[in-house]
Amino acid sequence: MKEIKHIKVEKEMKVVDLVEQMGEIGFTANKINKASRVLKKMIDDKECTVFFGLAGAMVPGGMKQIILDILDRVDVFVTTGANMTHDLIEALGHHHYHHCGEHFDDEELNEKGLDRIYNVLMKNEVYEDMEKFFEGNWEEINKTKTIKEFLWKLGELLDKDDCILTKCWKKKIPIFCPAIADSGIGLMILGKKSKSSEEKFDLPTFEDMKEIIDIAWTAKKSGVLYVNGGFSKNFIQQSLQFSKGAEYGVQISTATPYDGGSSGAPLAEGISWGKMNKESDFVDVICDATVVLPLIIGSVL
């Protein structure tokens, strides 16, 4: 047992000092402290290959700069087509907006051409500029052979310093998105293909699966950072299944384990599959990622 030392918030306190104090108290605050310590060990371990799985509407939620900072410290990135779509939208000069009221009239929002993501809004007109982008760059895009190459090409064409896609292209971070069709980007590709019966553009998921498995199986050590679970988590988990298992793990999610889904499965469950090493250092943080990520990353940095 360890005595609780009551937290004291002071004027001009640094994030690192706040998170350090969280380690002296209980509940989720203590988990946030441990997550920052495990993540720091993970990225400081030069033999460790760090896998970052990201799901949820994190770009619309205002986490883009946090994600960019994380990408400077990881080796592999797996995410949703939705996050890449919203990243592309912002790189094209559009924005996401916080809905300042408590009441949402979704019929009115629809009439005004506004799409709602909880309390964040986006103008539906963004899809027009996305379509123009794909039309104007199709010749280059059509040369790509895998999802990773495709997303790198988007980053190269956008070439924006505050763009996740560009960061991955410039740093050559493998970026995998096995469900790319489930997104606005997927709709753009389908729209382009449907305009011509001769269009043969396709992106085989299995090539990316082979590559991420090769990375996992040849890594001396591995660590995982999962934000909001989903297929992004599972795509990494299955690549680790027949390896030595991850030595480090941080999972942030609001999902529960009771329905048997991957998102809510605690990291300890992965030990039974061989996805987590039985001697690994890991922590599950059950909390909204937009609250937790800035604290953890702020502390680690």
Residue, then its C-alpha position, 0 to 999 in steps of 0.5 A: m500500500k501507498e499513502i495518498k498524498h492529496i493533490k495541490v494545484e498551484k498558480e503557473m503549475k506545469v503539466v509535468d508537475l500536475v501529472e507527477q502529483m497524480g501518481e500520488i493519488g487514486f482512481t484514473a489520475n493515477k492511471i494517467n501518471k502511469a501512462s506517462r511513465v510507460l510511454k516515456k520508457m517506451i519511446d526512450d527505449k532505442e530497441c523498441t519499435v513503437f506502434f501507434g493505433l488511433a481511432g475516434a474523431m480525434v482531428p475534429g476533436g482538436m487533437k491534430q497537433i498532439i498527434l503530430d507530436i506523437l508521430d515524432r516519437v513512433d515507428v508505425f501508425v495505424t488509423t481510420g480513414a475518417n481521421m485521415t479525411h479530416d486531416l485532408i480537409e484541414a490541409l485543404g484550408h477548411h476547419h472544424y467548429h465547436h458548437c457553442g450551445e447545448h441544444f442541437d437542432d440536427e434538422e436545422l444543421n442539415e438545412k444549413g449544410l453542417d455536419r455534426i460530430y457530437n459538439v463539433l461541426m463541419k461544413n458539408e461543402v468540404y467534399e466539393d474541394m476534396e473532389k477537386f483535389f482528387e480530380g486534379n491529382w488523379e494521375e499521380i494518385n493512380k500510380t500508388k499500389t498499396i494503402k500506405e503508398f496512397l496515403w504517403k502520396l496524399g501527404e506529398l501532394l498536400d505538403k503542409d507542415d501541420c498535416i498528419l499525412t505529410k508528416c508520415w510521408k516526410k518521416k517515412i512512417p508506415i501509415f496503415c488504414p485497412a478500412i480506408a473505404d469507410s471514409g470520405i476519402g473512400l467515397m472520393i475514390l469510389g466516385k472517381k472509379s464510378k465515372s469510368s468503367e475502365e478505371k482499375f484503381d485498387l489498393p490491396t489490404f493484404e500487402d499492408m498486412k504483410e508489411i506490418i507483420d514483418i515489422a512486428w516479427t523482426a522488431k527487437k522489442s515492441g510497444v503499443l499506444y492505442v487511442n480509442g481501440g477499434f480496428s486500428k488497435n486490432f490490426i496492430q494486435q494481430s501483427l504481434q500475435f506470433s511475435k514475442g508480444a509487446e513489452y510496453g503498452v498504453q491504452i486510452s478508451t471509454a469502451t467497456p470489456y463486457d461485450g467482448g469487443s477489441s476496443g474495450a478489451p484490457l491490455a492484459e487480455g492480450i497476454s493470453w493471445g501472445k500479443m502482450n508479453k507476460e512481463s510487459d509494463f502496461v496500463d489501461v486508462i478509461c477516459d475521454a482521449t481529448v482529456v487524457l492525451p494532452l496531459i500524458i503527452g504534455s508530461v512526456l514532452 
